[in-house]
Amino acid sequence: MRLGVLDVGSNTVHLLIVDAHAGAAPLPMASDKAVLRLMRYITPDGAISDEGVAAVLTAVQNAADFASRHHIDELLPFATSALREATNGPELLERVERETGVALQVLTGEDEARLTFLAVRRWYGWSAENILLFDIGGGSLEIAAGAGEVPEVALSLPLGAGRSTIGFLHHDPPLPDEVTALRHHAAHVLKDAVGAFAALPAPHHIVGSSKAIRSLARLAGSTSDGVGSGDRLRLGRAQLGDWVPRLARIPADARPALPGITADRTFQIVAGGIVLGEAMSAFKAEELEVSPWALREGIILRYLDRLT
Protein backbone atom coordinates (compact mmCIF):
# COMPACT_ATOMS: atom_id res chain seq x y z
CA MET A 1 0.00 0.00 0.00
CA ARG A 2 1.04 3.58 -0.52
CA LEU A 3 0.22 5.50 2.66
CA GLY A 4 0.37 9.18 3.45
CA VAL A 5 0.91 10.21 7.07
CA LEU A 6 -0.01 13.85 7.66
CA ASP A 7 1.30 15.31 10.92
CA VAL A 8 -0.16 18.70 11.87
CA GLY A 9 2.16 19.56 14.72
CA SER A 10 3.14 22.60 16.72
CA ASN A 11 6.10 23.41 14.48
CA THR A 12 5.40 21.90 11.06
CA VAL A 13 2.73 20.37 8.87
CA HIS A 14 4.57 17.35 7.51
CA LEU A 15 3.31 14.78 5.01
CA LEU A 16 5.33 11.56 4.71
CA ILE A 17 4.44 9.15 1.91
CA VAL A 18 5.59 5.54 2.29
CA ASP A 19 5.17 2.21 0.59
CA ALA A 20 4.25 -0.27 3.31
CA HIS A 21 2.86 -3.69 4.00
CA ALA A 22 2.58 -5.84 7.09
CA GLY A 23 5.81 -7.54 8.09
CA ALA A 24 8.12 -5.01 6.44
CA ALA A 25 9.58 -1.64 7.30
CA PRO A 26 7.78 1.35 5.72
CA LEU A 27 9.78 2.63 2.75
CA PRO A 28 9.75 6.45 2.45
CA MET A 29 8.86 7.61 -1.06
CA ALA A 30 8.17 11.35 -0.82
CA SER A 31 7.78 14.13 1.71
CA ASP A 32 6.23 17.60 1.90
CA LYS A 33 6.70 20.02 4.79
CA ALA A 34 5.50 23.49 5.75
CA VAL A 35 7.08 25.25 8.74
CA LEU A 36 4.30 27.03 10.67
CA ARG A 37 5.57 27.37 14.27
CA LEU A 38 1.96 27.49 15.45
CA MET A 39 2.89 28.47 18.99
CA ARG A 40 3.59 32.01 17.78
CA TYR A 41 -0.06 32.28 16.64
CA ILE A 42 -1.57 31.48 20.04
CA THR A 43 -3.55 34.46 21.38
CA PRO A 44 -3.81 35.37 25.09
CA ASP A 45 -7.11 33.47 25.38
CA GLY A 46 -5.48 30.29 24.05
CA ALA A 47 -6.92 30.39 20.52
CA ILE A 48 -5.06 30.12 17.23
CA SER A 49 -5.21 33.53 15.55
CA ASP A 50 -6.85 34.16 12.17
CA GLU A 51 -3.40 34.27 10.59
CA GLY A 52 -2.55 30.90 12.14
CA VAL A 53 -5.86 29.40 11.01
CA ALA A 54 -5.17 30.54 7.45
CA ALA A 55 -1.66 29.05 7.61
CA VAL A 56 -3.01 25.68 8.79
CA LEU A 57 -5.68 25.59 6.07
CA THR A 58 -3.16 26.41 3.35
CA ALA A 59 -0.61 23.86 4.58
CA VAL A 60 -3.18 21.06 4.90
CA GLN A 61 -4.62 21.80 1.44
CA ASN A 62 -1.13 21.79 -0.09
CA ALA A 63 -0.36 18.48 1.63
CA ALA A 64 -3.65 16.96 0.41
CA ASP A 65 -2.85 18.07 -3.15
CA PHE A 66 0.66 16.61 -2.84
CA ALA A 67 -0.77 13.30 -1.60
CA SER A 68 -3.24 13.19 -4.49
CA ARG A 69 -0.47 13.69 -7.03
CA HIS A 70 1.37 10.70 -5.54
CA HIS A 71 -1.69 8.43 -5.80
CA ILE A 72 -1.79 7.23 -2.21
CA ASP A 73 -4.15 4.45 -1.14
CA GLU A 74 -4.87 5.89 2.32
CA LEU A 75 -4.23 9.16 4.13
CA LEU A 76 -3.60 8.94 7.88
CA PRO A 77 -3.97 12.54 9.12
CA PHE A 78 -3.47 13.54 12.75
CA ALA A 79 -2.90 16.60 14.92
CA THR A 80 -1.02 17.01 18.18
CA SER A 81 -0.77 19.52 21.01
CA ALA A 82 -1.25 22.85 19.20
CA LEU A 83 -4.72 21.95 17.88
CA ARG A 84 -5.51 19.74 20.86
CA GLU A 85 -5.10 22.60 23.31
CA ALA A 86 -6.31 25.58 21.28
CA THR A 87 -9.60 26.99 22.56
CA ASN A 88 -10.83 27.21 18.95
CA GLY A 89 -9.40 23.80 18.07
CA PRO A 90 -12.77 22.07 17.48
CA GLU A 91 -13.92 24.86 15.15
CA LEU A 92 -10.62 24.76 13.26
CA LEU A 93 -10.82 20.97 12.85
CA GLU A 94 -14.33 21.29 11.40
CA ARG A 95 -13.17 24.00 9.04
CA VAL A 96 -10.16 21.95 7.91
CA GLU A 97 -12.44 19.03 7.07
CA ARG A 98 -15.02 21.23 5.37
CA GLU A 99 -12.54 23.18 3.22
CA THR A 100 -9.86 20.56 2.49
CA GLY A 101 -11.67 17.25 2.94
CA VAL A 102 -9.06 16.13 5.49
CA ALA A 103 -10.49 14.82 8.78
CA LEU A 104 -7.69 15.20 11.31
CA GLN A 105 -7.56 12.77 14.22
CA VAL A 106 -6.50 14.61 17.36
CA LEU A 107 -4.11 12.52 19.45
CA THR A 108 -3.87 12.85 23.21
CA GLY A 109 -0.42 13.34 24.67
CA GLU A 110 -0.53 9.80 26.00
CA ASP A 111 -1.44 8.54 22.50
CA GLU A 112 1.64 10.30 21.16
CA ALA A 113 3.83 8.67 23.79
CA ARG A 114 2.41 5.18 23.20
CA LEU A 115 2.60 5.34 19.40
CA THR A 116 6.14 6.69 19.45
CA PHE A 117 7.09 3.96 21.91
CA LEU A 118 5.63 1.34 19.55
CA ALA A 119 7.80 2.65 16.71
CA VAL A 120 10.91 2.66 18.88
CA ARG A 121 10.24 -0.87 20.13
CA ARG A 122 9.84 -2.17 16.57
CA TRP A 123 13.03 -0.39 15.50
CA TYR A 124 15.20 -1.75 18.33
CA GLY A 125 13.44 -5.07 18.85
CA TRP A 126 12.96 -7.20 21.93
CA SER A 127 16.67 -7.38 22.69
CA ALA A 128 16.48 -3.78 23.94
CA GLU A 129 14.43 -5.09 26.93
CA ASN A 130 13.25 -2.24 29.17
CA ILE A 131 13.21 1.00 27.17
CA LEU A 132 13.00 4.57 28.48
CA LEU A 133 11.93 7.00 25.75
CA PHE A 134 12.14 10.80 25.48
CA ASP A 135 10.42 12.57 22.57
CA ILE A 136 10.41 16.38 22.32
CA GLY A 137 7.87 17.98 20.01
CA GLY A 138 6.97 21.60 19.54
CA GLY A 139 4.27 21.63 22.20
CA SER A 140 5.01 18.73 24.52
CA LEU A 141 7.60 16.33 25.87
CA GLU A 142 6.56 12.67 25.84
CA ILE A 143 8.18 10.16 28.20
CA ALA A 144 7.37 6.45 28.12
CA ALA A 145 8.90 3.29 29.56
CA GLY A 146 8.28 -0.44 29.53
CA ALA A 147 9.35 -3.86 28.34
CA GLY A 148 6.59 -4.53 25.78
CA GLU A 149 5.16 -2.81 22.72
CA VAL A 150 2.74 -0.90 24.93
CA PRO A 151 4.59 1.16 27.58
CA GLU A 152 3.78 0.58 31.22
CA VAL A 153 3.92 4.34 31.84
CA ALA A 154 3.33 7.03 29.20
CA LEU A 155 3.26 10.74 30.06
CA SER A 156 2.95 13.96 28.12
CA LEU A 157 4.35 17.12 29.71
CA PRO A 158 3.95 20.76 28.57
CA LEU A 159 7.66 21.12 27.85
CA GLY A 160 7.77 21.18 24.07
CA ALA A 161 10.58 23.12 22.41
CA GLY A 162 8.27 25.67 20.76
CA ARG A 163 6.12 26.16 23.85
CA SER A 164 9.22 26.59 26.04
CA THR A 165 10.73 29.10 23.62
CA ILE A 166 7.59 31.24 23.49
CA GLY A 167 7.09 30.98 27.25
CA PHE A 168 10.62 31.69 28.46
CA LEU A 169 13.18 32.67 25.81
CA HIS A 170 11.92 36.10 24.79
CA HIS A 171 15.16 37.45 23.31
CA ASP A 172 17.37 36.29 20.45
CA PRO A 173 19.78 35.07 21.64
CA PRO A 174 18.11 34.41 24.98
CA LEU A 175 19.26 36.24 28.10
CA PRO A 176 21.02 34.19 30.81
CA ASP A 177 18.15 34.82 33.23
CA GLU A 178 15.68 33.44 30.68
CA VAL A 179 17.75 30.28 30.22
CA THR A 180 17.95 29.82 33.99
CA ALA A 181 14.20 30.33 34.40
CA LEU A 182 13.46 27.66 31.77
CA ARG A 183 15.89 25.22 33.42
CA HIS A 184 14.21 25.68 36.79
CA HIS A 185 10.73 25.34 35.29
CA ALA A 186 11.64 22.16 33.39
CA ALA A 187 13.32 20.65 36.45
CA HIS A 188 10.23 21.35 38.56
CA VAL A 189 7.82 19.77 36.05
CA LEU A 190 10.08 16.75 35.57
CA LYS A 191 10.57 16.24 39.31
CA ASP A 192 6.82 15.70 39.66
CA ALA A 193 6.83 13.28 36.69
CA VAL A 194 9.71 11.04 37.76
CA GLY A 195 7.66 9.45 40.53
CA ALA A 196 5.33 7.85 37.99
CA PHE A 197 8.25 5.70 36.81
CA ALA A 198 9.68 4.84 40.22
CA ALA A 199 8.19 1.34 40.39
CA LEU A 200 9.56 0.28 37.00
CA PRO A 201 12.85 -1.62 36.56
CA ALA A 202 15.87 0.41 35.52
CA PRO A 203 15.96 0.81 31.73
CA HIS A 204 18.31 -1.34 29.69
CA HIS A 205 18.07 1.09 26.78
CA ILE A 206 17.47 4.86 26.78
CA VAL A 207 16.22 6.34 23.52
CA GLY A 208 15.48 9.80 22.20
CA SER A 209 13.33 10.49 19.18
CA SER A 210 12.10 13.60 17.33
CA LYS A 211 13.77 16.05 14.99
CA ALA A 212 15.01 18.25 17.84
CA ILE A 213 16.87 15.39 19.51
CA ARG A 214 18.33 14.19 16.20
CA SER A 215 19.56 17.73 15.50
CA LEU A 216 21.20 18.01 18.91
CA ALA A 217 22.82 14.60 18.50
CA ARG A 218 24.23 15.50 15.09
CA LEU A 219 25.68 18.64 16.63
CA ALA A 220 26.99 17.33 19.93
CA GLY A 221 26.81 13.54 19.79
CA SER A 222 28.81 10.63 18.43
CA THR A 223 28.25 7.51 16.36
CA SER A 224 28.83 3.81 16.91
CA ASP A 225 28.41 0.75 14.74
CA GLY A 226 24.83 -0.29 14.14
CA VAL A 227 23.39 -3.77 13.75
CA GLY A 228 23.01 -3.21 10.00
CA SER A 229 25.00 -1.12 7.56
CA GLY A 230 24.29 2.23 9.22
CA ASP A 231 25.76 3.88 12.29
CA ARG A 232 23.90 4.54 15.52
CA LEU A 233 23.72 8.12 16.73
CA ARG A 234 24.32 8.73 20.44
CA LEU A 235 24.11 11.79 22.66
CA GLY A 236 25.69 12.08 26.10
CA ARG A 237 24.38 14.40 28.82
CA ALA A 238 27.85 15.88 29.26
CA GLN A 239 28.12 16.61 25.52
CA LEU A 240 24.67 18.21 25.55
CA GLY A 241 25.55 20.27 28.62
CA ASP A 242 28.66 21.54 26.88
CA TRP A 243 26.89 22.62 23.68
CA VAL A 244 23.59 24.12 24.88
CA PRO A 245 25.20 27.19 26.57
CA ARG A 246 27.13 27.82 23.37
CA LEU A 247 23.97 27.57 21.27
CA ALA A 248 22.25 29.99 23.62
CA ARG A 249 24.86 32.66 22.82
CA ILE A 250 24.36 32.39 19.04
CA PRO A 251 21.51 34.25 17.25
CA ALA A 252 18.90 32.00 15.69
CA ASP A 253 19.70 33.02 12.10
CA ALA A 254 23.34 31.93 12.58
CA ARG A 255 22.65 28.51 14.10
CA PRO A 256 21.96 26.67 10.79
CA ALA A 257 25.66 27.09 9.99
CA LEU A 258 26.33 24.50 12.71
CA PRO A 259 26.20 20.74 11.98
CA GLY A 260 22.73 19.26 12.40
CA ILE A 261 20.83 22.51 13.04
CA THR A 262 18.20 23.07 10.34
CA ALA A 263 16.34 26.29 9.60
CA ASP A 264 12.98 24.85 10.69
CA ARG A 265 14.33 24.11 14.18
CA THR A 266 16.76 26.98 14.71
CA PHE A 267 14.41 29.16 16.78
CA GLN A 268 13.56 26.42 19.27
CA ILE A 269 16.69 24.28 19.41
CA VAL A 270 18.04 25.99 22.55
CA ALA A 271 14.82 25.31 24.47
CA GLY A 272 14.81 21.74 23.17
CA GLY A 273 18.35 21.24 24.43
CA ILE A 274 17.55 22.70 27.84
CA VAL A 275 14.48 20.50 28.27
CA LEU A 276 16.31 17.37 27.09
CA GLY A 277 19.20 18.06 29.43
CA GLU A 278 16.86 18.45 32.40
CA ALA A 279 14.96 15.29 31.42
CA MET A 280 18.16 13.26 31.21
CA SER A 281 19.26 14.68 34.56
CA ALA A 282 15.93 13.94 36.24
CA PHE A 283 16.03 10.32 35.06
CA LYS A 284 19.79 9.95 35.66
CA ALA A 285 20.42 9.19 31.98
CA GLU A 286 24.07 9.67 31.08
CA GLU A 287 23.58 8.85 27.40
CA LEU A 288 20.78 8.11 24.97
CA GLU A 289 20.59 6.58 21.52
CA VAL A 290 18.64 8.35 18.79
CA SER A 291 15.83 6.46 17.07
CA PRO A 292 15.18 7.24 13.39
CA TRP A 293 11.57 6.13 13.91
CA ALA A 294 9.08 8.18 15.92
CA LEU A 295 5.40 9.14 15.92
CA ARG A 296 4.70 8.99 12.18
CA GLU A 297 6.13 5.48 11.96
CA GLY A 298 4.06 4.51 14.99
CA ILE A 299 0.90 5.66 13.19
CA ILE A 300 1.82 3.55 10.16
CA LEU A 301 2.61 0.46 12.23
CA ARG A 302 -0.63 0.69 14.19
CA TYR A 303 -2.60 1.01 10.95
CA LEU A 304 -0.91 -2.05 9.43
CA ASP A 305 -1.45 -4.04 12.65
CA ARG A 306 -5.17 -3.31 12.53
CA LEU A 307 -5.37 -4.41 8.90
CA THR A 308 -3.89 -7.78 9.76
C-alpha positions in Angstrom: 0.0 0.0 0.0 1.0 3.6 -0.5 0.2 5.5 2.7 0.4 9.2 3.4 0.9 10.2 7.1 0.0 13.8 7.7 1.3 15.3 10.9 -0.2 18.7 11.9 2.2 19.6 14.7 3.1 22.6 16.7 6.1 23.4 14.5 5.4 21.9 11.1 2.7 20.4 8.9 4.6 17.3 7.5 3.3 14.8 5.0 5.3 11.6 4.7 4.4 9.1 1.9 5.6 5.5 2.3 5.2 2.2 0.6 4.3 -0.3 3.3 2.9 -3.7 4.0 2.6 -5.8 7.1 5.8 -7.5 8.1 8.1 -5.0 6.4 9.6 -1.6 7.3 7.8 1.3 5.7 9.8 2.6 2.8 9.8 6.5 2.4 8.9 7.6 -1.1 8.2 11.3 -0.8 7.8 14.1 1.7 6.2 17.6 1.9 6.7 20.0 4.8 5.5 23.5 5.7 7.1 25.3 8.7 4.3 27.0 10.7 5.6 27.4 14.3 2.0 27.5 15.5 2.9 28.5 19.0 3.6 32.0 17.8 -0.1 32.3 16.6 -1.6 31.5 20.0 -3.6 34.5 21.4 -3.8 35.4 25.1 -7.1 33.5 25.4 -5.5 30.3 24.0 -6.9 30.4 20.5 -5.1 30.1 17.2 -5.2 33.5 15.5 -6.9 34.2 12.2 -3.4 34.3 10.6 -2.6 30.9 12.1 -5.9 29.4 11.0 -5.2 30.5 7.4 -1.7 29.0 7.6 -3.0 25.7 8.8 -5.7 25.6 6.1 -3.2 26.4 3.3 -0.6 23.9 4.6 -3.2 21.1 4.9 -4.6 21.8 1.4 -1.1 21.8 -0.1 -0.4 18.5 1.6 -3.7 17.0 0.4 -2.9 18.1 -3.2 0.7 16.6 -2.8 -0.8 13.3 -1.6 -3.2 13.2 -4.5 -0.5 13.7 -7.0 1.4 10.7 -5.5 -1.7 8.4 -5.8 -1.8 7.2 -2.2 -4.2 4.5 -1.1 -4.9 5.9 2.3 -4.2 9.2 4.1 -3.6 8.9 7.9 -4.0 12.5 9.1 -3.5 13.5 12.7 -2.9 16.6 14.9 -1.0 17.0 18.2 -0.8 19.5 21.0 -1.2 22.8 19.2 -4.7 22.0 17.9 -5.5 19.7 20.9 -5.1 22.6 23.3 -6.3 25.6 21.3 -9.6 27.0 22.6 -10.8 27.2 19.0 -9.4 23.8 18.1 -12.8 22.1 17.5 -13.9 24.9 15.1 -10.6 24.8 13.3 -10.8 21.0 12.9 -14.3 21.3 11.4 -13.2 24.0 9.0 -10.2 22.0 7.9 -12.4 19.0 7.1 -15.0 21.2 5.4 -12.5 23.2 3.2 -9.9 20.6 2.5 -11.7 17.2 2.9 -9.1 16.1 5.5 -10.5 14.8 8.8 -7.7 15.2 11.3 -7.6 12.8 14.2 -6.5 14.6 17.4 -4.1 12.5 19.5 -3.9 12.9 23.2 -0.4 13.3 24.7 -0.5 9.8 26.0 -1.4 8.5 22.5 1.6 10.3 21.2 3.8 8.7 23.8 2.4 5.2 23.2 2.6 5.3 19.4 6.1 6.7 19.5 7.1 4.0 21.9 5.6 1.3 19.6 7.8 2.6 16.7 10.9 2.7 18.9 10.2 -0.9 20.1 9.8 -2.2 16.6 13.0 -0.4 15.5 15.2 -1.8 18.3 13.4 -5.1 18.8 13.0 -7.2 21.9 16.7 -7.4 22.7 16.5 -3.8 23.9 14.4 -5.1 26.9 13.2 -2.2 29.2 13.2 1.0 27.2 13.0 4.6 28.5 11.9 7.0 25.8 12.1 10.8 25.5 10.4 12.6 22.6 10.4 16.4 22.3 7.9 18.0 20.0 7.0 21.6 19.5 4.3 21.6 22.2 5.0 18.7 24.5 7.6 16.3 25.9 6.6 12.7 25.8 8.2 10.2 28.2 7.4 6.4 28.1 8.9 3.3 29.6 8.3 -0.4 29.5 9.4 -3.9 28.3 6.6 -4.5 25.8 5.2 -2.8 22.7 2.7 -0.9 24.9 4.6 1.2 27.6 3.8 0.6 31.2 3.9 4.3 31.8 3.3 7.0 29.2 3.3 10.7 30.1 3.0 14.0 28.1 4.4 17.1 29.7 3.9 20.8 28.6 7.7 21.1 27.8 7.8 21.2 24.1 10.6 23.1 22.4 8.3 25.7 20.8 6.1 26.2 23.9 9.2 26.6 26.0 10.7 29.1 23.6 7.6 31.2 23.5 7.1 31.0 27.2 10.6 31.7 28.5 13.2 32.7 25.8 11.9 36.1 24.8 15.2 37.5 23.3 17.4 36.3 20.5 19.8 35.1 21.6 18.1 34.4 25.0 19.3 36.2 28.1 21.0 34.2 30.8 18.1 34.8 33.2 15.7 33.4 30.7 17.8 30.3 30.2 18.0 29.8 34.0 14.2 30.3 34.4 13.5 27.7 31.8 15.9 25.2 33.4 14.2 25.7 36.8 10.7 25.3 35.3 11.6 22.2 33.4 13.3 20.7 36.4 10.2 21.3 38.6 7.8 19.8 36.1 10.1 16.8 35.6 10.6 16.2 39.3 6.8 15.7 39.7 6.8 13.3 36.7 9.7 11.0 37.8 7.7 9.4 40.5 5.3 7.9 38.0 8.3 5.7 36.8 9.7 4.8 40.2 8.2 1.3 40.4 9.6 0.3 37.0 12.8 -1.6 36.6 15.9 0.4 35.5 16.0 0.8 31.7 18.3 -1.3 29.7 18.1 1.1 26.8 17.5 4.9 26.8 16.2 6.3 23.5 15.5 9.8 22.2 13.3 10.5 19.2 12.1 13.6 17.3 13.8 16.0 15.0 15.0 18.3 17.8 16.9 15.4 19.5 18.3 14.2 16.2 19.6 17.7 15.5 21.2 18.0 18.9 22.8 14.6 18.5 24.2 15.5 15.1 25.7 18.6 16.6 27.0 17.3 19.9 26.8 13.5 19.8 28.8 10.6 18.4 28.2 7.5 16.4 28.8 3.8 16.9 28.4 0.7 14.7 24.8 -0.3 14.1 23.4 -3.8 13.7 23.0 -3.2 10.0 25.0 -1.1 7.6 24.3 2.2 9.2 25.8 3.9 12.3 23.9 4.5 15.5 23.7 8.1 16.7 24.3 8.7 20.4 24.1 11.8 22.7 25.7 12.1 26.1 24.4 14.4 28.8 27.9 15.9 29.3 28.1 16.6 25.5 24.7 18.2 25.6 25.5 20.3 28.6 28.7 21.5 26.9 26.9 22.6 23.7 23.6 24.1 24.9 25.2 27.2 26.6 27.1 27.8 23.4 24.0 27.6 21.3 22.3 30.0 23.6 24.9 32.7 22.8 24.4 32.4 19.0 21.5 34.3 17.3 18.9 32.0 15.7 19.7 33.0 12.1 23.3 31.9 12.6 22.6 28.5 14.1 22.0 26.7 10.8 25.7 27.1 10.0 26.3 24.5 12.7 26.2 20.7 12.0 22.7 19.3 12.4 20.8 22.5 13.0 18.2 23.1 10.3 16.3 26.3 9.6 13.0 24.8 10.7 14.3 24.1 14.2 16.8 27.0 14.7 14.4 29.2 16.8 13.6 26.4 19.3 16.7 24.3 19.4 18.0 26.0 22.6 14.8 25.3 24.5 14.8 21.7 23.2 18.4 21.2 24.4 17.6 22.7 27.8 14.5 20.5 28.3 16.3 17.4 27.1 19.2 18.1 29.4 16.9 18.4 32.4 15.0 15.3 31.4 18.2 13.3 31.2 19.3 14.7 34.6 15.9 13.9 36.2 16.0 10.3 35.1 19.8 10.0 35.7 20.4 9.2 32.0 24.1 9.7 31.1 23.6 8.8 27.4 20.8 8.1 25.0 20.6 6.6 21.5 18.6 8.4 18.8 15.8 6.5 17.1 15.2 7.2 13.4 11.6 6.1 13.9 9.1 8.2 15.9 5.4 9.1 15.9 4.7 9.0 12.2 6.1 5.5 12.0 4.1 4.5 15.0 0.9 5.7 13.2 1.8 3.5 10.2 2.6 0.5 12.2 -0.6 0.7 14.2 -2.6 1.0 11.0 -0.9 -2.1 9.4 -1.5 -4.0 12.7 -5.2 -3.3 12.5 -5.4 -4.4 8.9 -3.9 -7.8 9.8 
